[in-house]
Amino acid sequence: MAGCHIRSVLVTGSNRGIGLELIKRFIGKPNPPEVIFATCRDPEGARAQELKNLASKHSNVMILQLEATDPGSIKAAAKKAEARLGGSGLNLLINNAGVMPPSTLESATPEDMLSVYNINVVGPLLVTQAFLPLLKKAAQGSNQKGMSCSKAAIVNISTVLGSIEKTPETFFFVPVVSYRCSKAALNMLTKCQSLGYKDAGILCAALHPGWVKTELGNFQPDVQADLTVEESVSGLMKVICNLSEKHHGILVSWEGNTLPW
């Protein structure tokens, strides 16, 4: 992984869980990014304290306020990122922020479905739109052939629960209908992005982090997550560093396996 040098990365939802661990791993790389943008909704809140502690110790970490459902907030974050990059592009955008409330076929409401869709699908769409000029700049300024996260890439943190083909394997013990539908849509967004941004040289992939022990993964007391955040992100980092054009437009697990849509 030492050979994978990503000059700049932005991670949404980075004040807890997978997002926070991704920031820690990027900081701890033998050749860490020169700029690590860590975004969260409320950088001044108590839940961002650990992230703030990291930023105070590492000058390459910049915390950005970003509410993924607020276009104004996203544009403001993109402007600050552009200023910090000082003419360079953004190599890697990781759309990680998301929610997974309990939801069944019987309990799902219009408000529930639309709220989850807004955060899990519209959010990544808007964030990508805002940071696309910086991603294109990174791709244009690179002399690397092919596609990689060192050049320019969009990684959407998705889930196997959004795989239509794999749904029969998990539906009855983890129904989460609103989450499943939103992640199936995120997978479609990833595929569309892979077609739309291919000529710009921007790699687009969706990653399944596994069933992780986070606030999202442990919402059902009778279903135990089987991976620690550290185990999941350790796998994700390896996958991210090995992504290439063969992964463009597909769903990949934290273990590096291709999953069906």
N, C-alpha and C positions, 0 to 999 in steps of 0.2 A: 504493500500500500504506500510505501515511501516514494515510489515512482510516480504516484498520482498527485500532481500539483495543481490545486484549484486556487487561483489567485483571489477570488472573491465569491462569497456565498451569502445567500439570504434565506433564513428559515422563519416561516410564520408559526405562530403558536409556540414560541420558544421559552416560555416561562415555566413550563412543567412537562412532565412525561417524556415522550419521545423527542419533542422539540428541544427541550432543555438538555437532554442527553446528547443529541446531535451537536449542539453548540459545544459541549464539553469535549466531545471526540474531535471536532475540528480544531479546537484549541490545542489538544494534546497530540496532534499529528507531528511527526518528525519535521515536516515542512508545512506548517499551518498556513492557512490563507492569510494574505496581507490584510484583508478586510472581511470581518464576519458580521453581517447584519442580523441581529436577533430581534424579531418583532413580537409584540404582544399588545393586547387591547389596553392594558392599564400598567404602564411601566412604573408608576409611583405606588401601586397597590402592594399590599402585604404578600400577595402570591408571586410577585416578581422580585422578591428580595434576594433569592439565591442567584437569579440572573444578574441583578445589580451588583452583587458581590463579585461575580465572575468578571463583569465589565470593568470594575474598579481595579482589578489585578492584571487585566490584559488589555493593552491599548489598541489591539486590533479588533476588539469587540465593540460594536456600536449598537446600542438599543434604540429601536425605532418604535414609536407608537403607531400601531396599525390595526384598525378594525376592518376585517375583511369584507364586511357587508356595507361599509361606508366609503363611497367613491372619493369623497373629499379627504378622508383620512389616508386612503391608499395613495392618492396623488401627492399629498404632502410628504409621505414617507419616501416615495420615488424621487421627489425633488431633493430631499436630504441625502439620499443614497447617491444620487448623481453627483452632488457637490462633493461628497466624501471620496468618491471614486476618481474625481479630478481628471476627467477625460477618458478614463478607461471604462470598459464595459463590465457587465456583471456576468460571471461565468456560470453560476449555478443558482437557480431558484428552486427552493423546496417548499411546495404548498403543503404544509403539515396541519395547520389549524383545522379542527373539525369537532363535531359533537355526535354523541350516540345515546340519545335518551331511550328509555324503555318504550317499546311501541309494538303493538300486536295488530292483527287484522281487525280485531274488535274494538280496540281502544284508540286507534289512530284517528286524529281529527284533522280538519283542513289546516288549522293553525300549526299543528305539530309537523305535518308533511311539508308545508311551505317554509317554515322556519328552518328546518333541517336542510332542505334543498338550498335555501338561500346561503347558509353558512358553508355547506359541504361542496356545493357546485358553483353557485354564482360567485362566491368568494374567490376561489381559485381562478375563475375566469377573469374577474376584474383585476386581481393582483397581477396576473400574467399580462393582461393588456397594458397595465401601467408600467411594468418593468420590461416589456418587450423591446423598446428602443435600446435599452442597456444590454440586453441579451444579444440583440443583433450587432451592436457595436463590438461586443466581445468576440462574436463569431467572425466578423469582418476583419478584426485586428489580429486574429490568430493565424499562424502559419502551419497549424496542425492539419493533417489530412483526416478525412473521415469525421466521425462524431464522437464526442466524449464530454464528460462533466468538467474537464480541464479547459475545454473550448467554450461551449455554450450549451446549457441543458435546462430543461424544465422537468422536475420530478414531482409528481403528484402522489402523496401518501394516500393510498386507497386501501382495499381489503379484498380478500377472497370472498367475503360476504356479499360483494357486489358482482360476483361472477354468476351469471345466469345458469351456466352449465353445472356449476358446483353447488347450487342452492339446495338440492335434495339432501346433500350430505350433512348440512348444518341447520336447516330451517327450523326443525322442531325443537332443538334445544337453545337456539339463539334466534328468535324470530325478528326482532328489531326492524320492523318493516320500513319505517321512515329512513333509517340509516342505510339499509340495503338498497332501497330505491335510489337514494341520493348517490351512493357510491357506484351503482350501475351507471348512473348519469355521468359521474366523474370519469369513469372508465371510457365512456363515449367521448367526453370532452378531450381526454388524453389522445384518443385515436384521431379525432378531428385536428387537434393541435399538431400531431405528428405529420399529418398530410399538409396542413397549412404552413408549417414552418420548416418543412424539409429543405426547400430550396435556399433558405436562409442559413442552413447548416446547424440548426438548433435541435439537439436530441430531445425527444419527449418520451417519457416512460412513466408508468404507474407502478408503485411498489406496495407490496403487502407486507406489513411489519410482523405478522404473526398475531397470535392471541396473547396480548401483553398485559402484565399487571400494572395498569394505570387506572386513573379515575374512569376512563372510558371502558377499559377492559374488565373492570370489576363491579360493574353496576348491578349485576345479577348475583345475589348471594349463593345461588345453587349452581352457578357455572363458574368454575375456577380457571382463570387464565393460566397458561402453562409456561409462559416466558417472562423473565425479568426484563425490565427496560434495557438494562445493560446488555443482556444476551441479544435482544432484538436489534438494538442499534449497532452492536458490534458486527452483526450480519449485514445490516443495511449499509454500513460504511464500506464494507468490502464490495458489496454489489454496486454501490454508487461509483466507486473507483474503477470498476470493471465494465461499466456500461459502455456500449459502443453502438454502431449503426444496426447491429443485429438485434438489439433490444428496443430499437426505435418503434414506438407505437404498440408496445405490448405490456402486459401485466407480469411483473416479476416478484417472486417471493423473497423474503429476507435471507433465504438460503441460496438464492440465485436461480431458482427453478422458474420456468415459464408456466404461467397459469392461464387457463382458457377464459375468454371473456364470458 
